[in-house]
Amino acid sequence: MLKTFSGLQILSRYYLFTEIIVMQSSKVEKYRDALREASPEAVLSYMNDQHPGKLMFSSSMSAEDQVITHMLTGIVKNPAVFTLDTGRLFYETYDLIEKTNTRYGIDIRVMFPDRQAVEQMIKEKGINLFYYSVENRKQCCHVRKIEPLQRAIKGYEVWVTGLRREQSPTRNDLYVADWDENNQVVKVNPLLEWSEDQVWDYIYAHNIPYNPLHDNGYPSLGCKPCTRPVLPGEDIRAGRWWWEQPETKECGLHSKHEKGR
Ligand code: SF4
């Protein structure tokens, strides 16, 4: 039977929803104030103290994410680290997962896409659907990345990412702490203001394991069919979904405005 709501019930739900949004915004404002000049390590430490046991890190095994794994394992005992196996990764990425587990004594949880959803998508649109339209590409990213990530995030309150502002024009309006409406968590970007040089200086200084493809012209790594090496002087994201315009080059994992991804 279809449930109907009275005007009063709808109004009270609206006020409850608004109250939650206001509560979350003021919490995030508090974090931004507290973390204004904080180092990435201080950001991680502070957020872990604010949400003990409720902080998760989703690593794509990128250079930035390897920096965060290094920092996090020095701050949090048994941190919750996840990665997404889309089924289309480079061999070197799998190798790096193992190396990272061994180096830091952790067990990165590998999330897989829903088998039926992948099979259905490929049946309808083909194995390499992503090359034929932005819509197809986003669908593939949704099935192989977003849905598994949403499962991984459930039950956590803080989602740590390795996003940097200078990586893409789509990352201009990020903050060190933000409310992620889609996943209902505080999203934290400790490396937001770091340059690429800072990332690599840190990696070399601490002998952090990284994907060897970075030494072969791949500044940014994702799935194999959607990543190519870049030429000297090209933008660092030029090798990702290179057939698309820069404004569409996000997989949706970090979209602030996209609902129901
Ligand atoms: S990056 Fe390419 S292969 Fe990977 S999930 Fe997105 S569209 Fe699919």
Boltz pocket constraint, residues with backbone or C-beta under 6 A from the ligand:
constraints:
  - pocket:
      binder: B
      contacts: [[A, 86], [A, 88], [A, 130], [A, 136], [A, 137], [A, 138], [A, 140], [A, 141], [A, 142], [A, 144], [A, 145], [A, 222], [A, 223], [A, 225], [A, 226], [A, 251]]
      max_distance: 6.0
